[in-house]
């Protein structure tokens, strides 16, 4: 028996991905997000470097349609080799 969701779908849902600041991180994150949320606009990606410039925070706000969609997206993002954390 699954727990009831506290989120009402569909809704705008921000996903923050933190990874090592290396070439390909943002492109990899956007590619994964687009697989799970094809209507996502890559022009809306927010980025912020850490104070030491070692890490990069990438924020993507998607139109979430289900918990299953979000779970699959989080799993794939966490499997990316440059990703350190997904919030």
SULHUUR-V562043 format. One record per residue. PSI is psi in whole degrees, 0 to 359 (* if undefined). D_LAST is the distance of its C-alpha to the last C-alpha in Angstrom with 1 decimal. Layout:
# SULHUUR-V562043
psi=PSI d_last=D_LAST
psi=PSI d_last=D_LAST
This chain:
# SULHUUR-V562043
psi=124 d_last=25.3
psi=152 d_last=21.8
psi=146 d_last=20.2
psi=145 d_last=20.4
psi=142 d_last=17.4
psi=354 d_last=16.5
psi=136 d_last=15.5
psi=121 d_last=18.5
psi=150 d_last=18.5
psi=156 d_last=18.9
psi=159 d_last=16.6
psi=131 d_last=14.7
psi=114 d_last=11.0
psi=137 d_last=8.7
psi=123 d_last=6.0
psi=124 d_last=5.1
psi=127 d_last=6.4
psi=130 d_last=8.3
psi=172 d_last=11.6
psi=136 d_last=15.2
psi=91 d_last=17.2
psi=156 d_last=19.5
psi=137 d_last=21.3
psi=348 d_last=19.7
psi=305 d_last=16.0
psi=316 d_last=15.6
psi=320 d_last=18.2
psi=317 d_last=16.6
psi=314 d_last=13.2
psi=319 d_last=15.3
psi=318 d_last=17.6
psi=314 d_last=15.1
psi=317 d_last=13.7
psi=330 d_last=17.4
psi=327 d_last=18.3
psi=339 d_last=16.2
psi=79 d_last=16.8
psi=341 d_last=20.1
psi=3 d_last=20.6
psi=137 d_last=17.7
psi=108 d_last=19.4
psi=339 d_last=18.5
psi=346 d_last=20.3
psi=3 d_last=17.6
psi=133 d_last=15.0
psi=141 d_last=14.1
psi=146 d_last=14.2
psi=126 d_last=14.6
psi=151 d_last=16.1
psi=166 d_last=15.9
psi=327 d_last=19.2
psi=0 d_last=20.7
psi=20 d_last=19.6
psi=329 d_last=18.3
psi=157 d_last=14.7
psi=132 d_last=13.4
psi=127 d_last=10.3
psi=121 d_last=10.4
psi=127 d_last=9.4
psi=123 d_last=10.8
psi=117 d_last=11.9
psi=166 d_last=13.5
psi=97 d_last=16.0
psi=135 d_last=14.7
psi=342 d_last=17.7
psi=163 d_last=16.9
psi=323 d_last=14.7
psi=319 d_last=16.1
psi=311 d_last=15.0
psi=318 d_last=11.3
psi=315 d_last=11.8
psi=319 d_last=13.7
psi=313 d_last=11.4
psi=317 d_last=8.5
psi=314 d_last=11.5
psi=321 d_last=13.0
psi=318 d_last=10.3
psi=334 d_last=10.0
psi=349 d_last=13.8
psi=132 d_last=14.2
psi=337 d_last=16.2
psi=349 d_last=14.9
psi=131 d_last=11.2
psi=322 d_last=10.4
psi=147 d_last=6.7
psi=127 d_last=3.8
psi=* d_last=0.0
